[in-house]
Amino acid sequence: MAKSRTNSSTAAKGRGTGFTISGLLLVVLAALTVFVIAPRLTMLPGDFTSTVTYDGSSAQLDPATLELGDSVTIDANRKVEVESTDGSTAIVHSVSTAELPSGDSVTDKTFAIDRTDYGQVEGVDDVDDQSGGVVLSHVRHPSKDSFTTYDGTTDSAQKVDYVRTETIEGRTAYYFEGTTIAPVKAEGTLETLQATVGRSMNTDGTVLPNATVASFVAQIAGSQGDQLREDLAAAGPEVPATFISTNTTKIWIDSELGSPLKTGQDQTITLYADFGDQPYPLLDLNNVQLMADDESVARLADTAASNASKINLVQTYLPIGLAALGIILLGVGAVVARPRSKGDAPVDDHELVGSGR
């Protein structure tokens, strides 16, 4: 009888140990899912690539009226892809192309960004300085605080402010907008502008004939006009040309993931003559308006929804389920392995023989 009780107790302890070990493994796996697997899932993948196409229009300077002419439809797109990764750093190549009547405007940039928070990585050779501006995505669970986006035309970070919350293809999005005025620095765009202006003014486009600038200044009345004409007379036969971009950036970012769902811009480039205390605006050379088309917006929203579901599954539901099951198994293991009291001991069949007699 003692031997039977001992065997039963040993078996119970064995089963209890098995349940306990299984429970511990599930709890550990839940922790690994939260702290190891989930963070890797939210990292920018090494094979990431995305192309956004835009509905666009462009108005160019009409030489006859010296004003912007009627807008015409243009094609534009932006392709972004990860070229390589090194730990938490990704090298990202971005090419934006707008097919303008005056020629293609191409902005070709390479950035080094953090694969987790998408911020700029400093100290990497042979990449462009994004001045801290967003080039791919905002952080997850973004706030409504103002932030900056990188503008390739001016090679600068442009501030955008929260305007309102909207719904984009079923996703909650924060709409930000901001206007920045800055010199054009993109090499390809600048060369195109200089070539266009140079042909009409018989220069290389980096300078303007003083006489041509004077014809504009002559129309300015009062003390302001007098001062401009005086400054121009002292400037010499040629006046440096400056091209200034006035750009309104529009961006809708996913309130959960921080990824852009829709982007757009309204940009006017103006020719300035640089003399006197500050450059003087002469002519608006072109205006370009772009907005991500419906197909691109729908695709970006679908991608965001899919990614959010995967992240929630791995970061929330799966670890909770694993941890809960693990805790249950730990409890079962404790109950099964618990020493039985004498009254709970199994009854040996031999004890029943002759009972009651």
DRENMILUM-345371 format. One line per field, with one value per atom (N, C-alpha, C): atom name; residue number from 1; x, y, z. Coordinates in pm, whole numbers. Each point is the difference from the previous one (the first is absolute). Layout:
N
atome CA/...
num NUM/...
east X/...
north Y/...
up Z/...
This chain:
357
atome N/CA/C/N/CA/C/N/CA/C/N/CA/C/N/CA/C/N/CA/C/N/CA/C/N/CA/C/N/CA/C/N/CA/C/N/CA/C/N/CA/C/N/CA/C/N/CA/C/N/CA/C/N/CA/C/N/CA/C/N/CA/C/N/CA/C/N/CA/C/N/CA/C/N/CA/C/N/CA/C/N/CA/C/N/CA/C/N/CA/C/N/CA/C/N/CA/C/N/CA/C/N/CA/C/N/CA/C/N/CA/C/N/CA/C/N/CA/C/N/CA/C/N/CA/C/N/CA/C/N/CA/C/N/CA/C/N/CA/C/N/CA/C/N/CA/C/N/CA/C/N/CA/C/N/CA/C/N/CA/C/N/CA/C/N/CA/C/N/CA/C/N/CA/C/N/CA/C/N/CA/C/N/CA/C/N/CA/C/N/CA/C/N/CA/C/N/CA/C/N/CA/C/N/CA/C/N/CA/C/N/CA/C/N/CA/C/N/CA/C/N/CA/C/N/CA/C/N/CA/C/N/CA/C/N/CA/C/N/CA/C/N/CA/C/N/CA/C/N/CA/C/N/CA/C/N/CA/C/N/CA/C/N/CA/C/N/CA/C/N/CA/C/N/CA/C/N/CA/C/N/CA/C/N/CA/C/N/CA/C/N/CA/C/N/CA/C/N/CA/C/N/CA/C/N/CA/C/N/CA/C/N/CA/C/N/CA/C/N/CA/C/N/CA/C/N/CA/C/N/CA/C/N/CA/C/N/CA/C/N/CA/C/N/CA/C/N/CA/C/N/CA/C/N/CA/C/N/CA/C/N/CA/C/N/CA/C/N/CA/C/N/CA/C/N/CA/C/N/CA/C/N/CA/C/N/CA/C/N/CA/C/N/CA/C/N/CA/C/N/CA/C/N/CA/C/N/CA/C/N/CA/C/N/CA/C/N/CA/C/N/CA/C/N/CA/C/N/CA/C/N/CA/C/N/CA/C/N/CA/C/N/CA/C/N/CA/C/N/CA/C/N/CA/C/N/CA/C/N/CA/C/N/CA/C/N/CA/C/N/CA/C/N/CA/C/N/CA/C/N/CA/C/N/CA/C/N/CA/C/N/CA/C/N/CA/C/N/CA/C/N/CA/C/N/CA/C/N/CA/C/N/CA/C/N/CA/C/N/CA/C/N/CA/C/N/CA/C/N/CA/C/N/CA/C/N/CA/C/N/CA/C/N/CA/C/N/CA/C/N/CA/C/N/CA/C/N/CA/C/N/CA/C/N/CA/C/N/CA/C/N/CA/C/N/CA/C/N/CA/C/N/CA/C/N/CA/C/N/CA/C/N/CA/C/N/CA/C/N/CA/C/N/CA/C/N/CA/C/N/CA/C/N/CA/C/N/CA/C/N/CA/C/N/CA/C/N/CA/C/N/CA/C/N/CA/C/N/CA/C/N/CA/C/N/CA/C/N/CA/C/N/CA/C/N/CA/C/N/CA/C/N/CA/C/N/CA/C/N/CA/C/N/CA/C/N/CA/C/N/CA/C/N/CA/C/N/CA/C/N/CA/C/N/CA/C/N/CA/C/N/CA/C/N/CA/C/N/CA/C/N/CA/C/N/CA/C/N/CA/C/N/CA/C/N/CA/C/N/CA/C/N/CA/C/N/CA/C/N/CA/C/N/CA/C/N/CA/C/N/CA/C/N/CA/C/N/CA/C/N/CA/C/N/CA/C/N/CA/C/N/CA/C/N/CA/C/N/CA/C/N/CA/C/N/CA/C/N/CA/C/N/CA/C/N/CA/C/N/CA/C/N/CA/C/N/CA/C/N/CA/C/N/CA/C/N/CA/C/N/CA/C/N/CA/C/N/CA/C/N/CA/C/N/CA/C/N/CA/C/N/CA/C/N/CA/C/N/CA/C/N/CA/C/N/CA/C/N/CA/C/N/CA/C/N/CA/C/N/CA/C/N/CA/C/N/CA/C/N/CA/C/N/CA/C/N/CA/C/N/CA/C/N/CA/C/N/CA/C/N/CA/C/N/CA/C/N/CA/C/N/CA/C/N/CA/C/N/CA/C/N/CA/C/N/CA/C/N/CA/C/N/CA/C/N/CA/C/N/CA/C/N/CA/C/N/CA/C/N/CA/C/N/CA/C/N/CA/C/N/CA/C/N/CA/C/N/CA/C/N/CA/C/N/CA/C/N/CA/C/N/CA/C/N/CA/C/N/CA/C/N/CA/C/N/CA/C/N/CA/C/N/CA/C/N/CA/C/N/CA/C/N/CA/C/N/CA/C/N/CA/C/N/CA/C/N/CA/C/N/CA/C/N/CA/C/N/CA/C/N/CA/C/N/CA/C/N/CA/C/N/CA/C/N/CA/C/N/CA/C/N/CA/C/N/CA/C/N/CA/C/N/CA/C/N/CA/C/N/CA/C/N/CA/C/N/CA/C/N/CA/C/N/CA/C/N/CA/C/N/CA/C/N/CA/C/N/CA/C/N/CA/C/N/CA/C/N/CA/C/N/CA/C/N/CA/C/N/CA/C/N/CA/C/N/CA/C/N/CA/C/N/CA/C/N/CA/C/N/CA/C/N/CA/C/N/CA/C/N/CA/C/N/CA/C/N/CA/C/N/CA/C/N/CA/C/N/CA/C/N/CA/C/N/CA/C/N/CA/C/N/CA/C/N/CA/C/N/CA/C/N/CA/C/N/CA/C/N/CA/C/N/CA/C/N/CA/C/N/CA/C/N/CA/C/N/CA/C/N/CA/C/N/CA/C/N/CA/C/N/CA/C/N/CA/C/N/CA/C
num 1/1/1/2/2/2/3/3/3/4/4/4/5/5/5/6/6/6/7/7/7/8/8/8/9/9/9/10/10/10/11/11/11/12/12/12/13/13/13/14/14/14/15/15/15/16/16/16/17/17/17/18/18/18/19/19/19/20/20/20/21/21/21/22/22/22/23/23/23/24/24/24/25/25/25/26/26/26/27/27/27/28/28/28/29/29/29/30/30/30/31/31/31/32/32/32/33/33/33/34/34/34/35/35/35/36/36/36/37/37/37/38/38/38/39/39/39/40/40/40/41/41/41/42/42/42/43/43/43/44/44/44/45/45/45/46/46/46/47/47/47/48/48/48/49/49/49/50/50/50/51/51/51/52/52/52/53/53/53/54/54/54/55/55/55/56/56/56/57/57/57/58/58/58/59/59/59/60/60/60/61/61/61/62/62/62/63/63/63/64/64/64/65/65/65/66/66/66/67/67/67/68/68/68/69/69/69/70/70/70/71/71/71/72/72/72/73/73/73/74/74/74/75/75/75/76/76/76/77/77/77/78/78/78/79/79/79/80/80/80/81/81/81/82/82/82/83/83/83/84/84/84/85/85/85/86/86/86/87/87/87/88/88/88/89/89/89/90/90/90/91/91/91/92/92/92/93/93/93/94/94/94/95/95/95/96/96/96/97/97/97/98/98/98/99/99/99/100/100/100/101/101/101/102/102/102/103/103/103/104/104/104/105/105/105/106/106/106/107/107/107/108/108/108/109/109/109/110/110/110/111/111/111/112/112/112/113/113/113/114/114/114/115/115/115/116/116/116/117/117/117/118/118/118/119/119/119/120/120/120/121/121/121/122/122/122/123/123/123/124/124/124/125/125/125/126/126/126/127/127/127/128/128/128/129/129/129/130/130/130/131/131/131/132/132/132/133/133/133/134/134/134/135/135/135/136/136/136/137/137/137/138/138/138/139/139/139/140/140/140/141/141/141/142/142/142/143/143/143/144/144/144/145/145/145/146/146/146/147/147/147/148/148/148/149/149/149/150/150/150/151/151/151/152/152/152/153/153/153/154/154/154/155/155/155/156/156/156/157/157/157/158/158/158/159/159/159/160/160/160/161/161/161/162/162/162/163/163/163/164/164/164/165/165/165/166/166/166/167/167/167/168/168/168/169/169/169/170/170/170/171/171/171/172/172/172/173/173/173/174/174/174/175/175/175/176/176/176/177/177/177/178/178/178/179/179/179/180/180/180/181/181/181/182/182/182/183/183/183/184/184/184/185/185/185/186/186/186/187/187/187/188/188/188/189/189/189/190/190/190/191/191/191/192/192/192/193/193/193/194/194/194/195/195/195/196/196/196/197/197/197/198/198/198/199/199/199/200/200/200/201/201/201/202/202/202/203/203/203/204/204/204/205/205/205/206/206/206/207/207/207/208/208/208/209/209/209/210/210/210/211/211/211/212/212/212/213/213/213/214/214/214/215/215/215/216/216/216/217/217/217/218/218/218/219/219/219/220/220/220/221/221/221/222/222/222/223/223/223/224/224/224/225/225/225/226/226/226/227/227/227/228/228/228/229/229/229/230/230/230/231/231/231/232/232/232/233/233/233/234/234/234/235/235/235/236/236/236/237/237/237/238/238/238/239/239/239/240/240/240/241/241/241/242/242/242/243/243/243/244/244/244/245/245/245/246/246/246/247/247/247/248/248/248/249/249/249/250/250/250/251/251/251/252/252/252/253/253/253/254/254/254/255/255/255/256/256/256/257/257/257/258/258/258/259/259/259/260/260/260/261/261/261/262/262/262/263/263/263/264/264/264/265/265/265/266/266/266/267/267/267/268/268/268/269/269/269/270/270/270/271/271/271/272/272/272/273/273/273/274/274/274/275/275/275/276/276/276/277/277/277/278/278/278/279/279/279/280/280/280/281/281/281/282/282/282/283/283/283/284/284/284/285/285/285/286/286/286/287/287/287/288/288/288/289/289/289/290/290/290/291/291/291/292/292/292/293/293/293/294/294/294/295/295/295/296/296/296/297/297/297/298/298/298/299/299/299/300/300/300/301/301/301/302/302/302/303/303/303/304/304/304/305/305/305/306/306/306/307/307/307/308/308/308/309/309/309/310/310/310/311/311/311/312/312/312/313/313/313/314/314/314/315/315/315/316/316/316/317/317/317/318/318/318/319/319/319/320/320/320/321/321/321/322/322/322/323/323/323/324/324/324/325/325/325/326/326/326/327/327/327/328/328/328/329/329/329/330/330/330/331/331/331/332/332/332/333/333/333/334/334/334/335/335/335/336/336/336/337/337/337/338/338/338/339/339/339/340/340/340/341/341/341/342/342/342/343/343/343/344/344/344/345/345/345/346/346/346/347/347/347/348/348/348/349/349/349/350/350/350/351/351/351/352/352/352/353/353/353/354/354/354/355/355/355/356/356/356/357/357/357
east 83/-83/87/108/90/69/34/68/-93/-128/-97/-18/-8/-13/123/119/124/5/-37/0/-98/-118/-101/49/65/52/110/86/110/-53/-103/-59/-65/-66/-66/103/108/106/59/14/53/-91/-130/-96/0/6/3/122/114/123/-13/-62/-19/-87/-111/-87/75/78/73/103/75/101/-66/-111/-71/-50/-55/-48/111/115/114/48/3/44/-94/-131/-95/13/23/18/127/108/125/-21/-75/-26/-83/-94/-78/90/96/93/89/47/82/-78/-127/-84/-10/-17/-15/131/108/125/99/-20/96/-68/-106/-63/-76/-83/-82/85/107/82/59/37/55/-107/-124/-109/-28/22/-28/118/112/114/-22/61/-7/70/-71/63/107/94/111/-40/-116/-44/-114/-15/-110/13/-112/-6/-142/-14/-132/4/-104/-12/-136/2/-124/-11/-114/-24/-95/9/-73/-85/-115/-76/61/40/71/-40/34/-20/113/28/109/-39/32/-18/137/32/131/-14/110/3/-32/-93/-34/83/98/86/-78/-114/-78/-63/-46/-69/86/113/86/-78/-99/-77/-11/-40/-17/-116/22/-105/-96/-81/-97/71/-60/57/-23/99/-11/27/-56/19/141/60/134/1/103/22/112/-16/102/-4/114/6/121/-6/113/22/122/36/102/-29/89/33/127/38/120/6/114/111/114/113/80/14/77/-34/34/-20/127/21/113/-51/-43/-59/-131/-4/-122/-2/99/9/-36/-82/-36/43/58/34/-116/-66/-122/24/-38/15/-137/-10/-127/18/-88/3/-139/-11/-127/12/-100/3/-131/9/-117/27/-86/18/-65/79/-49/13/-78/12/140/67/134/109/-38/97/-23/52/-18/72/-69/61/23/127/35/76/-47/70/45/132/57/80/-47/63/22/100/28/12/-70/-3/40/45/26/-99/-89/-102/-2/-50/-15/-117/18/-103/-118/16/-107/-81/70/-74/3/70/5/66/71/72/132/60/128/112/88/118/119/67/115/127/97/133/14/-95/9/52/100/62/-88/17/-61/-153/-60/-146/-32/-125/-42/-46/23/-43/-146/-86/-144/-41/99/-24/-102/-7/-90/-143/-28/-136/-42/-129/-54/12/54/14/-78/-44/-71/-124/16/-112/24/-108/7/14/15/8/-137/-4/-127/-72/-132/-85/44/1/50/-92/59/-78/-48/-70/-47/94/118/99/53/42/60/128/32/125/48/111/55/8/-23/18/111/71/111/-52/46/-36/125/-2/118/28/-101/20/87/-24/74/107/7/96/-10/-123/-22/-117/-10/-111/-110/-123/-111/-98/-36/-88/-145/-69/-143/-71/-121/-78/-128/-44/-125/-117/-88/-118/-128/-14/-121/20/-97/1/-103/40/-89/4/-90/0/40/107/51/-14/-90/-20/-19/-79/-29/104/110/104/-8/20/3/134/-5/122/4/121/22/46/-71/37/87/120/95/23/26/26/97/82/94/54/33/55/140/94/138/48/75/61/151/65/144/59/132/66/-1/-12/9/145/23/135/17/-109/12/71/109/86/-73/-76/-71/-104/-79/-103/62/106/66/59/60/58/-108/-115/-110/-51/-15/-47/99/127/103/6/-14/3/-118/-117/-120/13/42/15/115/108/116/-33/-82/-35/-79/-86/-83/74/110/70/144/36/135/110/-21/103/6/80/5/-107/-83/-108/36/128/41/-3/-4/-5/-107/-42/-101/55/-32/44/-62/82/-47/-116/10/-104/-135/3/-125/-63/83/-51/-54/68/-42/-139/-35/-132/-111/31/-99/-6/117/7/-59/5/-51/-148/-72/-144/-34/101/-25/1/-110/-13/46/12/28/143/21/134/59/-86/51/62/-69/53/129/5/121/119/-22/109/46/-95/34/82/-41/74/140/12/132/89/-55/78/38/-90/26/108/0/101/140/8/130/41/-87/24/87/22/80/-85/62/-75/-76/41/-69/-36/-117/-50/-17/50/-17/-147/-28/-137/-13/-114/-31/-138/-12/-127/-56/-118/-59/-126/-6/-116/-93/-127/-104/-84/16/-57/-91/-123/-93/-6/42/3/-125/-61/-119/27/-24/29/-100/-51/-92/74/22/73/-92/23/-81/18/-111/7/56/3/53/144/29/133/92/-57/82/40/-40/37/-90/55/-83/-104/-124/-107/-28/34/-27/92/56/88/-30/31/-21/79/11/69/-51/19/-33/121/78/129/8/42/24/147/67/140/6/65/4/144/18/130/19/111/36/128/10/125/65/125/66/83/-59/72/-60/71/-50/2/-90/-2/-51/-89/-55/-45/-6/-40/-140/-17/-127/-72/-128/-72/-36/35/-32/-118/11/-99/-24/-126/-29/28/93/40/-91/-42/-90/-71/-109/-74/-32/31/-27/-86/-110/-87/-8/28/1/-80/-70/-70/2/36/3/-134/5/-125/-74/-125/-88/56/59/54/114/88/112/-49/-97/-54/-66/-78/-66/103/106/103/73/33/69/-88/-129/-93/-14/-9/-8/125/115/126/4/-43/-2/-92/-117/-95/57/63/59/113/89/112/-48/-103/-53/-57/-69/-56/110/105/111/71/21/68/-83/-131/-87/-4/-3/-2/125/116/127/32/-35/40/-102/-125/-103/-72/-74/-87/77/103/75/70/73/64/-100/-115/-101/-51/-28/-47/102/128/106/19/0/19/-116/-123/-117/3/30/9/112/112/113/-36/-71/-40/-97/-91/-93/76/98/78/82/50/72/-92/-123/-97/-36/-23/-31/117/121/117/11/-32/8/-103/-121/-107/34/44/29/115/101/119/-17/-111/-20/-10/72/-7/-142/-48/-134/1/-110/-14/-33/8/-24/-139/-97/-138/-21/88/-13/74/72/82/-87/44/-77/-24/-112/-34/49/76/50/-114/-21/-110/4/125/13/-64/-14/-59/-149/-62/-145/-38/97/-27/-44/-115/-49/-51/-7/-50/-146/-34/-137/-32/103/-26/59
north -120/120/125/2/116/22/-114/11/61/-36/54/149/38/145/77/-58/67/15/-105/7/105/5/98/141/22/134/40/-94/31/34/-75/28/137/35/130/113/-19/102/14/-116/5/77/-29/73/148/30/140/73/-68/61/28/-95/19/121/13/117/129/-2/120/44/-98/34/56/-64/49/142/27/134/102/-36/93/30/-104/20/95/-13/88/143/20/135/63/-79/50/34/-88/26/127/25/124/121/-8/111/21/-111/11/62/-34/56/150/49/144/75/-54/76/-33/-109/-37/-8/-78/-23/123/59/116/119/37/113/-24/-124/-28/13/-33/10/146/92/141/71/-68/61/10/101/15/-119/-77/-119/36/-90/25/-2/-60/-6/99/101/95/78/15/85/52/123/60/105/3/102/67/132/79/86/-9/85/113/110/122/51/53/82/139/55/127/96/127/103/100/66/97/120/118/124/64/37/57/148/71/142/17/88/37/123/-13/114/120/-25/109/89/-62/76/19/-75/0/-43/-87/-57/-151/-71/-144/-30/-94/-38/-101/-59/-99/-128/-65/-124/-114/-88/-121/-120/-114/-122/-54/-46/-57/-134/-79/-126/18/-62/9/-127/-37/-117/10/-77/-10/-147/-48/-138/-1/-78/-12/-148/-31/-139/-4/-105/-22/-65/66/-55/-102/29/-90/30/-94/20/-40/64/-34/15/-112/5/78/107/80/115/7/108/-51/77/-33/112/-37/97/1/114/12/90/-48/77/52/130/63/78/-28/71/56/132/67/59/-26/49/67/123/73/35/-44/24/134/108/135/37/95/45/52/56/54/-106/-122/-108/-73/-121/-79/65/3/45/-124/-35/-123/35/-55/15/-138/-23/-131/13/-69/14/-137/-7/-119/40/-73/35/-119/30/-102/23/-98/17/-120/26/-105/-90/-130/-93/-11/54/-11/129/114/126/87/-46/67/138/29/126/-6/116/9/-61/-78/-55/85/55/88/-80/63/-58/-107/-10/-99/68/-58/59/-19/91/-10/-3/72/16/149/35/140/37/126/51/41/-68/29/104/57/108/-39/-128/-47/-18/29/-9/-144/-26/-132/-26/-117/-35/-125/-76/-125/-17/9/-21/73/32/56/-117/31/-105/-63/-119/-63/80/-5/75/146/71/139/93/107/104/100/100/104/121/-18/108/26/122/35/-80/-30/-68/51/-52/48/-116/34/-95/52/-92/42/36/115/45/-2/-85/-16/119/77/114/107/23/104/-59/-135/-68/52/0/52/-72/13/-57/105/-41/93/-36/99/-22/-16/-98/-18/-5/55/8/-82/-54/-76/91/-49/77/-65/-130/-70/-151/-76/-145/-41/-88/-44/-152/-55/-142/-20/-78/-27/-150/-38/-141/-87/50/-77/13/70/19/141/12/131/66/123/70/140/45/139/78/108/82/117/10/107/84/128/89/110/44/109/60/129/70/52/-26/42/75/107/78/-14/-56/-26/-7/23/-7/-142/-11/-129/-47/-126/-52/-133/-66/-128/22/-71/26/-10/-107/-17/107/32/103/136/30/130/15/-106/7/23/-65/19/144/55/138/99/-21/91/-7/-120/-14/72/-11/64/151/54/145/50/-79/42/15/-91/8/128/40/118/131/-5/124/2/-99/-5/1/-77/-19/-149/-37/-140/-33/98/-23/27/21/32/151/77/147/53/124/66/133/42/132/110/94/110/73/16/73/-71/-134/-76/17/-8/19/142/96/140/20/-78/15/-40/-89/-40/104/42/96/135/32/130/18/-111/8/25/-4/17/149/47/143/30/128/46/-20/15/-8/-139/-104/-136/-16/51/-8/78/117/82/-73/-65/-71/-120/-71/-116/42/109/46/48/58/45/-120/-101/-120/-75/-1/-71/69/132/77/-29/-35/-27/-147/-81/-145/-44/83/-41/-52/-41/-38/-132/-85/-127/-16/-58/-18/-150/-50/-143/-41/-115/-54/-102/4/-95/-60/-129/-68/-43/48/-22/-88/-101/-90/40/16/16/-126/-83/-135/-27/-41/-43/-153/-60/-145/-47/-108/-59/-148/-46/-139/-55/-118/-70/-122/-11/-112/-89/-129/-97/21/12/32/-115/-120/-116/-30/-4/-39/118/118/116/6/-98/-3/93/65/89/-80/47/-61/80/129/89/120/44/117/87/128/92/127/81/128/97/129/109/92/-7/69/101/121/104/40/3/44/136/92/140/42/77/56/131/8/121/59/132/70/40/-41/21/128/108/126/77/98/80/-79/37/-63/-144/-30/-134/-27/-128/-34/54/39/58/-97/-35/-95/62/-73/48/-75/-134/-78/-135/-43/-139/-85/-95/-81/-120/-63/-114/-30/-69/-50/-148/-82/-144/-42/-67/-53/-151/-70/-146/-55/-111/-70/-150/-81/-145/-47/-83/-41/-103/-24/-88/-141/-51/-137/-11/98/-2/13/89/20/-128/-65/-125/-108/-8/-100/27/126/35/-28/28/-26/-150/-79/-145/-57/52/-44/34/121/41/-89/-31/-84/-140/-54/-134/-1/99/7/17/83/22/-129/-79/-127/-97/-9/-89/42/130/51/-26/28/-23/-148/-88/-143/-43/42/-45/74/128/81/-4/-34/6/-133/-44/-116/-129/-26/-123/-10/106/-11/-15/68/-13/-144/-57/-138/-98/19/-89/12/123/22/-58/21/-52/-152/-64/-146/-50/74/-38/7/105/14/-112/-35/-110/-130/-28/-122/0/115/9/-33/51/-30/-147/-59/-143/-82/41/-72/3/114/13/-88/-7/-82/-148/-41/-141/-48/83/-41/16/58/25/-132/-18/-125/-24/-123/-34/-31/35/-35/-147/-53/-144/-39/91/-31/-1/67/5/-112/-83/-105/-103/-59/-102/-120/-64/-115/-128/-80/-128/-100/-69/-95/-107/-32/-106/38/129/44/-31/-18/-23/-146/-86/-142/-22/-55/-31/118/118/118/-20/47/-11/-134/-87/-134/-11
up 0/0/0/76/6/-133/-64/-130/-103/2/-97/19/125/27/-46/19/-41/-151/-73/-147/-50/61/-42/25/114/34/-96/-34/-93/-139/-43/-132/-3/109/8/-5/72/-3/-140/-68/-137/-92/10/-84/35/128/44/-52/3/-52/-150/-71/-144/-30/74/-18/34/107/44/-103/-52/-101/-125/-42/-118/22/119/32/-2/59/1/-142/-83/-139/-74/23/-67/48/130/54/-59/-8/-59/-148/-71/-141/-18/91/-6/16/94/21/-123/-59/-120/-115/-10/-106/12/124/23/-20/55/4/-112/-71/-105/-137/-10/-130/-49/88/-40/-46/73/-48/-138/-30/-132/-107/36/-96/-37/93/-26/-67/-18/-66/-150/-62/-144/-65/-84/-60/-101/-16/-92/-145/-31/-140/-28/85/-17/-130/-70/-119/-16/-45/-16/-109/-82/-104/14/11/10/-126/-66/-117/39/-73/37/-115/36/-93/6/-116/3/-110/23/-101/11/-110/-3/-85/50/-76/-19/-124/-32/-37/11/-38/-148/-29/-137/-37/-90/-34/-55/-61/-60/108/107/105/124/7/119/125/-21/108/-22/104/-14/-94/-90/-95/59/-84/46/46/99/52/-98/-7/-81/89/-38/79/-18/111/-5/73/-28/71/101/117/104/84/54/87/92/107/91/33/-23/31/112/104/115/20/22/27/94/79/89/-80/-4/-76/82/131/86/145/88/143/73/114/87/143/56/134/-2/77/9/-100/-89/-99/-139/-71/-138/-93/-113/-104/-99/-11/-79/-120/-118/-124/-43/-26/-37/-130/-97/-128/-27/-9/-33/-139/-84/-138/-34/-51/-50/-146/-89/-143/-36/10/-26/-147/-47/-140/-33/100/-23/9/35/15/131/9/122/117/114/125/85/22/71/128/110/128/44/1/30/130/106/131/65/87/78/147/87/142/86/121/101/113/22/102/95/120/100/-38/6/-46/96/122/99/13/18/17/-125/-107/-130/3/108/10/-74/-21/-71/83/-67/64/-39/99/-25/-23/-67/-14/-106/-92/-107/-126/-62/-120/-124/-95/-133/4/93/2/9/-33/6/140/35/130/-10/72/-5/103/69/97/107/31/103/-47/-126/-51/-31/8/-32/-150/-37/-142/-36/100/-31/87/132/90/130/70/134/99/128/102/20/58/32/108/-3/93/8/-112/-2/78/53/67/-105/46/-90/1/57/1/-140/-24/-129/-20/-126/-32/-135/-49/-127/-101/-126/-109/-90/-62/-87/-138/-51/-135/-87/-101/-85/-89/-37/-88/66/128/74/91/4/86/144/51/135/65/132/74/11/-33/1/111/80/113/-45/58/-25/135/4/123/-12/113/2/-34/-87/-40/51/-28/41/-15/54/-14/-104/-92/-106/-10/-80/-30/-145/-20/-134/-25/-90/-36/125/94/120/110/-24/101/58/131/64/-30/-50/-41/55/35/41/-122/-30/-115/47/-60/30/-126/20/-114/43/-94/27/-128/4/-116/32/-91/18/-124/23/-109/13/-103/7/-140/-13/-132/-56/-132/-68/2/45/8/-74/-32/-72/-132/-21/-116/-133/-20/-126/-24/102/-12/-26/72/-15/-141/-51/-135/-105/17/-94/3/119/14/-60/29/-53/-152/-55/-146/-64/61/-54/3/115/15/-88/-7/-79/-147/-53/-143/-30/90/-26/27/75/35/-48/-82/-58/105/106/103/31/98/41/103/32/95/145/25/138/24/-110/11/-96/25/-83/-47/-124/-47/87/38/84/-68/-131/-73/9/-3/9/138/103/136/16/-62/11/-59/-105/-60/97/89/101/113/43/111/-38/-128/-46/30/18/24/146/87/143/34/56/31/142/29/135/44/132/57/-15/2/-17/-138/-105/-135/-15/60/-7/60/114/67/-83/-59/-83/-122/-64/-118/38/115/47/28/67/30/-128/-97/-125/-81/1/-73/52/130/60/-12/-62/-4/-115/-101/-113/-114/-111/-121/15/91/21/148/22/136/27/113/31/3/-54/0/114/65/107/-27/24/-22/136/32/132/-12/86/4/114/-32/102/-5/100/-5/118/-30/103/-1/110/13/74/-53/63/22/123/30/101/-32/90/52/133/55/83/-9/73/150/74/142/83/-56/73/-37/-130/-46/-29/-28/-34/-146/-79/-141/-81/-104/-83/-77/4/-79/-126/6/-114/12/-111/0/-121/14/-111/22/-105/10/-104/32/-92/1/-108/-2/-116/34/-100/8/-115/-5/-66/68/-43/-28/-107/-33/76/72/75/-57/4/-33/132/18/128/-2/49/13/118/47/111/130/91/131/-4/-95/-9/-143/-40/-137/-32/-127/-42/-95/26/-86/-134/-108/-134/-62/-9/-72/68/1/35/-123/12/-115/-22/109/-15/131/-12/115/-24/99/-9/118/-30/104/-16/109/-2/118/-24/107/-31/99/-21/-56/-105/-65/85/-38/79/13/-107/4/100/2/94/144/22/135/50/-85/39/34/-80/24/132/27/123/122/-12/111/25/-107/14/67/-41/59/148/35/141/82/-53/72/21/-104/10/102/-6/93/144/19/135/58/-83/47/41/-81/32/128/14/119/125/-8/116/37/-101/27/75/-51/59/129/7/115/114/-29/103/20/-100/18/23/-80/14/136/46/131/114/-9/105/4/-116/-6/54/-41/49/150/49/144/80/-48/71/6/-113/-3/90/-2/86/147/40/140/40/-92/28/22/-85/14/128/39/127/117/-8/105/5/-118/-6/54/-37/48/151/59/146/68/-59/59/-12/-120/-22/87/17/77/150/44/143/75/111/78/49/-12/45/151/67/143/11/120/21/-43/29/-36/-149/-72/-146/-70/82/-60/-69/-105/-69/91/-11/83/-67/79/-52/1/-111/-11/108/48/99/132/28/124/5/-115/-6/32/-8/22/144/23/134/75/-65/71/41/118/48/59/7/55/140
